[in-house]
Amino acid sequence: MVVDEQALDDAVAAQAFTGVVTVDVGDRRVLERCEGFVHRALGVPMTADARFGIASGSKAFTALAVMCLVEQGVLGLSDRVREWLGDDLPLVDDGVTIEHLLEHTSGIGDYLDEDGGWSPSQFVMTLPVHTLTTAQAFLPMLDGHAQRGEPGLRFTYCNSDYAVLAVVLERATGQGYHDVVRRLVLEPAGLEHTGFLPLNDLPGDVALGYLNPEGNLVNTLHLPVLAAGDGGAFTTATDLHRFWGALTAGQIVSPATLARMTAARHDVPEEGMRSAMGFWLHRSHPALIIEGYDAGVSFRSTHLVESRTTVSVLGNSSEGAWPVIATLARDIDVELAR
């Protein structure tokens, strides 16, 4: 894959990108850029091994954990979610199924309404962030949001879909959400540097998530202390390439299940992509995408399956990565059109 280096330089400068950019092809890393700081106040420079929050990028992990349980017969795609919710979240329509949640067609109300002028740096959790350590703990925040549409009728991106799936995972297994994903997804894929880290106790190799292009204001009070089902895991550029390789090699779910998960479900022109179960797809070619945007996070990883190429942009600011992501998306389009 050929990267327009001058365009990349311009994109890095456009919004003072801070983070890591990598292109891996097979077993070779053909491009690596590290910009900015892991820790601004201490002047710790960015490194390629830094761990980053990936926000909604980790919806893929939730979806894969669910599909592992589907393969085991513990869950079924046509199962009514009400079977697992019981009396909780009474505003969720009784017709909503596991599949509706996975493909964002549930129509349930969203605790985080991204269509309502949402800004990640201004959003305030309605519960004390330090109490949000399990999927179950999110239930009061997920409650009280009216159903927005008929289940199965149309695609509407909804963070609550995946927060509810995390509750289902906990109730179906009797384990905490984070343990379920670790056991079913991260360990089989060999992702030793990917996982769920408490925002108030981060190790030194984590790139702190900054709200602004300058200054030291971080995202600790803007996000759950531990990731929920709708986003928030931490990973590295190397683990992302390893994840795509393990996924496509059948190490997490079977090839048949992966094909079902990554079949195009809906065109989403406002995003310039197509939607699948827990993944985005290139608008016209067989490329898999995970993406995240939140306070202190701007992220995308794209995997070109046929050439085993992974293009990852991991940013530790809310906005800085988007010009870089857009520039590399054009390079990916050229590569896919060859």
Steps between C-alpha positions, in 0.01 A plus 500: 500500500632843404453785746509862384765620747450871430125471549565309820734774625233760428235295679720455808546877515135584430376437853827435683458123482632313799517124479627211288452418132596158367468299182568126534506266201521134590793468738657834405440848637539730201408829669523623858454854629493613861387855573450701817512368853388205706497743795509870416569642844803277547612536137499122440525455121265273311621147423372235261433265793272742687155378596201709392133511582300409190147600611241338272770298325451245775136440400657233280620319813150507647348369177757222477439392860127482426560297186727260688205430731275460197741238364489323838121502502481720811339783303301516178482792260120481508487494881285776644714726716214518749583139597826629648384842621202379701338806658800725430480769227122476453505752212694256280247348260424133570568423133868606512734207429871441542542545124323836508747625760800369309401670176366825651140444396347462847340843501567536873571840652866592532657624822759677283313675220762582240238664276413766755800732466713266709854607584725244668682758712171646630308178567450430871414155633176491698655265756824543696766372261684307771196276554491381138708185533260235361238485228235457771605833651392679181134397530381824671663703223345282227153526654240764420572540127190446288503261205580703186373260237366157422755220550662390174364791298811707431865555589556755777844504659438452873751468781233359730471198267848388602470603864192273517691219327761525775225449759385193306855365494527533878166331562555223247842404640487602866827686446587868476495651151875566498582142601268362231666703224845416628422126504312475172673760282825648627673184622416284195633779277823532700440869578737537794493880500126547452249520779297707742689747716358723775526864397601602850789250517667490159846346454785703355478364145146635446465814290283730710189622319498878459188706439672785314787550254698671775507483877486214748127446545433127477184292464492332843177668615325473161495121461415191709787397724488163319388438144143404426368279221474797264865603513814576692755218479871582466733352239816557296571528129674163505212328677256644247683332213517182705126526569411522131726206421351285776147597404538413133686178586204367700664526843207686661190387310458258211537623142126446449416715801745769393346505153160550658628776726676688221228474236382848403176582678437865421647784298583793727578784258550760773795292624622406152489134601275196529400343829537142620483332842747685721704608197489761228578410140657699220223649289576285194791261565571208738678693774412477870498808724473578869478861611467699820435860602466623854651740750875462450465237223503515120567162340461281194649169394436365150587149387533408133434129521646379170838670545510455881554875532405692814490880507459636853475852636493521879453852633503613862301818445132543415546653155862474391490173309217577260703682230752214513225238477347680200835523320579132547145408396575655160819294475300190589248581226782517246640169620163326487435631149816340359 
